[in-house]
Amino acid sequence: MSRLRGRRLPLAVLVGALAALIASVVWTAGGGFERTGPASGTAARAGPVRDLAGADRAAERFAGRWNLRVGEVMQFSENYYAELLDAHGRHATEVLVEPGSGAVHLEYGPAMMWNTAYGMMPGHGMTPGRAPGGAPAIGPDRAVRIADQWLRDHRSGLHAAQPDAFPGYYTLHTLRDGRIVGMISVNATTGDVWDHTWHGRFLRMREDHGHG
């Protein structure tokens, strides 16, 4: 858990972060690994979600708490995924919708731990998308190169699509023969890569149509 070292955080924050570190694996640019897991801040359960339209409605109820709206919605075998956008159409954060209960919560991994505006530990003393000291963040083209290198090393046959920029990181679809397989994220400051291992098999999606 090297990301927590050297930071003087309140005990309650550390306990909350450690409680979350149980489900997936993040690859660091230096070759190390970290673990993280279930998100906090779950919205009220609204009953089973059976299609993209239902996932959209559930995500919209959650988004309204932060004056956000829903963009892209995807259905996987294990959950629904939705990206949330701000009033200017910029990517704000990512959420999961549980099919069985309709519960909505921040997505595991980057949305919780890397998002500098909407995550568990927002701010981190820097401007979203910028490295400490004002140094330029990793740009989208470099994020694609980093993602492609990780995929060559760990997911042979896949490559990365163009990235969506969230506060502090990018999320990219992973593709095989031009078809979506899954997602990975790249930290905009460190270049760390996080594989979204919790989705299962990709089924279908609905792109942002500017509704709401």
C-alpha positions in Angstrom: 0.0 0.0 0.0 2.8 2.4 -1.0 0.4 5.2 -1.9 -0.4 5.7 1.8 3.2 5.9 3.0 4.6 9.3 4.0 1.2 11.0 4.2 0.0 12.3 7.5 -3.7 11.5 7.3 -6.3 11.5 10.1 -6.7 8.0 11.6 -10.3 7.9 10.5 -9.3 8.5 6.8 -6.6 5.8 7.0 -9.1 3.3 8.5 -11.6 4.1 5.8 -9.1 3.7 3.1 -7.7 0.5 4.5 -11.2 -1.0 4.8 -11.6 -0.3 1.0 -8.4 -2.1 0.0 -9.6 -5.6 -0.7 -10.8 -6.3 -4.3 -8.6 -5.4 -7.3 -5.1 -4.8 -8.4 -3.4 -1.7 -9.6 -0.1 -1.8 -11.5 2.3 1.0 -10.8 4.7 2.6 -13.3 7.6 1.2 -11.1 6.3 -2.3 -11.3 4.6 -2.6 -7.9 1.0 -3.6 -7.1 -1.6 -2.2 -4.7 -5.1 -3.5 -3.7 -8.3 -1.7 -3.3 -12.0 -2.5 -3.3 -15.6 -1.7 -2.4 -16.8 1.9 -2.7 -18.5 3.9 -0.1 -21.4 6.4 -0.4 -24.0 4.0 -1.7 -27.3 5.5 -2.8 -30.7 4.1 -1.6 -31.7 0.8 -3.2 -34.5 1.2 -5.8 -35.1 -2.4 -6.8 -33.7 -4.6 -9.6 -32.3 -3.0 -12.7 -32.9 -5.0 -15.8 -31.7 -2.8 -18.7 -29.7 0.3 -19.7 -32.6 2.6 -19.3 -33.1 1.4 -15.7 -29.4 1.8 -15.0 -29.6 5.3 -16.5 -32.4 6.3 -14.2 -30.7 4.9 -11.1 -27.5 6.7 -11.9 -29.3 10.0 -12.6 -30.8 9.9 -9.0 -27.3 9.4 -7.6 -25.8 12.1 -9.9 -28.4 14.7 -8.8 -26.8 14.8 -5.3 -23.8 16.4 -6.9 -25.6 18.4 -9.6 -24.1 16.1 -12.2 -25.7 14.2 -15.1 -25.2 10.8 -16.6 -23.2 10.3 -19.8 -22.2 6.9 -21.2 -23.9 3.9 -19.6 -22.6 0.3 -20.1 -23.9 -3.1 -19.2 -21.5 -5.9 -18.1 -22.3 -9.3 -16.8 -21.6 -8.3 -13.2 -22.9 -4.7 -13.0 -23.8 -1.5 -14.9 -21.4 1.3 -15.3 -22.1 5.0 -15.8 -19.9 8.0 -16.2 -21.1 11.2 -14.6 -20.6 14.6 -16.3 -20.7 18.2 -14.9 -22.7 21.0 -16.3 -20.1 21.7 -18.9 -20.1 18.1 -20.2 -16.7 17.3 -18.5 -16.1 13.9 -17.0 -16.6 14.1 -13.2 -16.6 10.6 -11.9 -17.7 7.0 -12.5 -20.4 4.9 -10.7 -21.6 1.3 -10.6 -25.2 0.2 -10.5 -25.9 -3.1 -8.9 -28.4 -5.1 -11.0 -30.0 -7.0 -8.1 -30.7 -4.1 -5.8 -30.4 -1.0 -7.9 -27.9 0.5 -5.5 -25.5 3.0 -7.0 -22.0 3.8 -5.6 -18.7 5.2 -6.7 -16.9 2.8 -8.9 -14.1 0.7 -7.2 -10.5 1.8 -7.8 -9.7 5.1 -9.5 -13.0 6.8 -8.9 -12.5 6.2 -5.2 -8.8 6.6 -4.8 -7.5 8.7 -7.6 -10.3 11.2 -8.3 -9.1 14.5 -7.0 -12.6 16.1 -7.0 -15.1 13.4 -6.1 -13.0 10.6 -4.5 -12.5 9.4 -1.0 -9.5 11.7 -0.5 -10.2 14.7 -2.8 -7.7 17.4 -3.4 -4.4 15.8 -2.4 -2.9 19.4 -2.3 -2.9 19.7 -6.1 -5.1 20.9 -9.0 -7.0 18.0 -10.7 -5.0 16.7 -13.6 -1.8 18.5 -12.5 1.2 17.1 -10.8 2.5 18.7 -7.6 4.6 21.8 -8.1 2.7 22.7 -11.3 4.5 20.2 -13.5 2.3 19.1 -16.5 0.2 16.1 -16.0 0.4 13.0 -18.3 -1.4 14.0 -21.4 -4.0 11.8 -23.2 -1.7 10.6 -25.9 0.9 9.4 -23.3 -1.9 7.8 -21.3 -2.8 5.7 -24.4 0.8 4.7 -24.8 1.1 3.7 -21.1 -2.2 1.8 -21.4 -1.1 0.0 -24.5 2.2 -1.0 -22.9 0.4 -2.4 -19.9 -2.0 -4.4 -22.2 0.9 -5.8 -24.2 2.5 -7.0 -20.9 -0.7 -8.3 -19.2 -3.6 -8.6 -21.7 -2.2 -9.9 -24.9 -4.3 -9.1 -28.0 -6.0 -6.0 -26.5 -5.3 -2.3 -27.1 -6.6 1.0 -25.6 -9.2 3.3 -27.1 -9.1 7.1 -26.7 -9.2 8.2 -23.1 -11.9 10.0 -21.1 -10.2 12.5 -18.7 -11.5 12.5 -15.1 -10.1 14.7 -12.3 -6.7 13.1 -11.7 -6.8 10.2 -14.1 -8.0 8.8 -17.5 -10.3 5.9 -18.2 -10.0 4.0 -21.4 -12.0 1.2 -23.1 -9.9 -1.9 -23.9 -10.5 -3.3 -27.3 -10.0 -6.6 -29.2 -10.5 -6.4 -32.9 -12.2 -3.0 -32.5 -14.8 -4.4 -30.0 -15.0 -3.3 -26.3 -13.7 -5.9 -23.8 -13.3 -3.9 -20.6 -11.6 -0.8 -19.1 -8.4 0.4 -17.6 -7.4 3.7 -16.0 -4.2 5.7 -16.0 -3.2 8.1 -13.2 -2.6 11.5 -14.7 0.3 12.3 -12.4 2.1 9.0 -11.8 1.2 6.9 -14.8 0.0 4.1 -12.6 -2.5 1.7 -14.4 -5.6 0.2 -12.8 -7.3 -2.7 -14.5 -11.1 -2.7 -14.0 -11.4 -6.3 -13.1 -14.9 -6.2 -11.4 -17.1 -5.7 -14.5 -17.2 -9.2 -16.0 -18.1 -9.6 -19.7 -19.1 -6.5 -21.7 -22.6 -6.8 -23.1 -23.8 -3.4 -24.5 -23.7 0.3 -24.0 -25.6 3.6 -24.5 -23.5 6.6 -25.3 -24.1 10.1 -24.0 -26.9 11.9 -25.8 -26.9 15.0 -23.8 -30.0 14.2 -21.8 -30.9 15.8 -18.5 
